[in-house]
């Protein structure tokens, strides 16, 4: 019988456990132009804040983890001066961090506010993958985005391009984002990493299927 040729030796897998655990979500929070006031009724803010609170509650309820911190990162589009956008992004991240600190059920999470004044990295990605802009427009925009160190001068040059209206109405709004990064650690774990072995159940199921 061919089944007698199967190797029934148990097989094990090496598993690496990290003490620190990281998760991330994008928060679709709307702000009025030039404002850092967190307006709950504005757009879909109410439902989005409810979703974020559920994410926080779900992470907090996991028995194997202890909450550490939530990093709130806000960014702006290139309109206006870089200095003004830097200040605006900072105020927006702080506004959301304060709000999240107020709604958490306890003080398990430390809120940290950070900002990206103007998200040129994401702008480059969106322009490069856009299907509406002509090949020539994409090439000119990408050359300008990648070569200019003066962001204010670069935005002024973009504003003189034929497709700037499309850029401002369709792509710029996607740069005004707020991302949340969640940091936790495993309960009772002291070392940064632990190597363990566990039975390769999939392999053993394959042996049984072969039999």
N, C-alpha and C positions, 0 to 999 in steps of 0.2 A: 504493500500500500504506500502510495506517495506521501500520505499524511504522516507516515512514520519518519519521513526525512525532515520534518519541520523542526526548527530549533526553538525549544521552549524556554531558553534562557531569558530572564527578565532584563529589559533594557532600560537605562535611566538617562535622563536629560539633565544638563547643568542649567540651573536657573540663577540669574543674578538679580538680587533685590536691591534697589536704590532706597536709601533712607528718605531723601527728598523727592517729592512727587510734584509735577508741574502740569497745569491745565490752562487752557486759554479759550476765550470766546470774544466775539466781536459784538459790541453794543451799538445798536442803531439808534443813537440818541440825536434828536434834532435840537438845534439852538437857533434862535433868531439871529439874523445877520449882525455881526459885530457884538453879540451879547454872550455873556457867560452864565446867564441866569438859567437854571434848570427848570424849564416850564413843563410841568407834568402833562397838562392837557394838549400840548403842542404835538401835532402829527401823531405818531404811534408811540410816543414816549411812555404813556401809561402802561400799555401792554408789554412794552419792552422792559420797563423797570420791574414789572411783575415777573417776567421770565428770568431776569437776572437774580431777583430775590430767590426764586425757586432753585436756581443753580447753586447759590450760596447755601441755602438750607439743605439741599441734597448732599453737598460736599461736607457740610458740618455734621451731618447725621451718620456718616460712615464711621463705624466703630474702629476700623483698623488705622484710621488717620487722625492726626491732630492738625487743626488749621494754623497757619503761620501768618501769611500776609496776602493781600490783594493789591496788585500794582495797577493803577488806572492810568492809561496812556492816551492822551487826546492829541489830535493833529488837525491842522488847518490846510486849506488849499492856498495857492500862491497869490491870490488877490490881495492887494494892499501891501504895506511894507513888511519886510521880514521881521523887523523889531516889533511891530504891532501884532503880527501873527504869533510871535513867540510869547508875548504877554497874554494874548487871547487864549492860546492853547493851554497855557499854564493855569489860567483862571478856570477854564472849563474842566480840566482834569481835577482840580481842587474841588469844584462844585459837586461833581459826581462822587468823589471820594467822601466828602462830608455827608452827602445824602446816604450813601451805602453804610457809612458808619452809624448813622442814626437809625436805620431800619434793621440792622442786624440784631438778632435776639439776645446776644450777649457780646462780650468784648473779646471773642476768640480771635477775630481777624484784625490785623493791623493794616490800616489803609495807607497806601503810599501813592502820591500823585506825581506823575511824570508827564512829559509832553514832547511832541515832535512839532516844532514851529510850522514847517511846511513839508508835506510828505512827497518829496521829489522822487524818491525811490519807487513808490507806488505809482506816481504819475508816469514815470518811464515805462513801467510794466503795462499799465493800462493803454498807453499810446501805442506801444509795440504790438499789442494784441487786439487793437481795435479793428473792426471789420467795416466801419463806415468811412473813416478817413482814407483818402487816396494814398497810394504808395509814396508819392512825392511829398505829401504833407507829413506823413509819418516820419519819413527820412529826415526832413528839415527840422521837425520838432525834436526828434531824438538827438540829432547832432547838437542842437542848441542846449537841450537838457543836460547832455553828457559833458559838454565842453565849458559851460559857463560856471565860474566860481561865484560871480555876483548874482545872487538870486533875484534881487529887485530888477536889475538890468535884464535878466533873462525873461522875467515875466512881462516886462515892457515890450520886448521883442516878440514874444508870443502873442501879445495883444494886437500886434500889427499884422499878423498873419490872417489869411483869408478864412481859415477854419476856426478862428478863435472863438466865435460864438458857440459853435458846437462843443469846443473844448470846455468852455465855461459852463454851459448848460447841462452837458451830459457827463463829462468826466470829472470836473472839479468837485461836484457834490459828493462823489465817492471818496474823495480825499479827506473829507471832514468826518473823521471816524473817532471812535473811542473803543479801545481794546482793554480787556480785563485779563490779567494773568494771575492765576491762583497758585499759591505755593503752600504745600502741606508736607508733613513728615509722618513716617510710620510710628505708631505708638510702641514704646518700649525698645525701640531700635537705637543702639548707640553708635555703631559703626556706620560709615557712609555707604558702604556696600557689603552685602552678605551673599556668599555663594552657597547654594543648596542644590541637592539632587532630588529629583522626583521621578516616579515611575512613568515611563513613556507608554501611556495607555493606548494611544493611537497605534503604536507599533504592535502591541499585544493583541489589539483588535484585528490587525492585519493577519497575524499568525492564526488566530481563530478562524478568520474568513478563509484562509488558505486550506485549513483542515477541512 
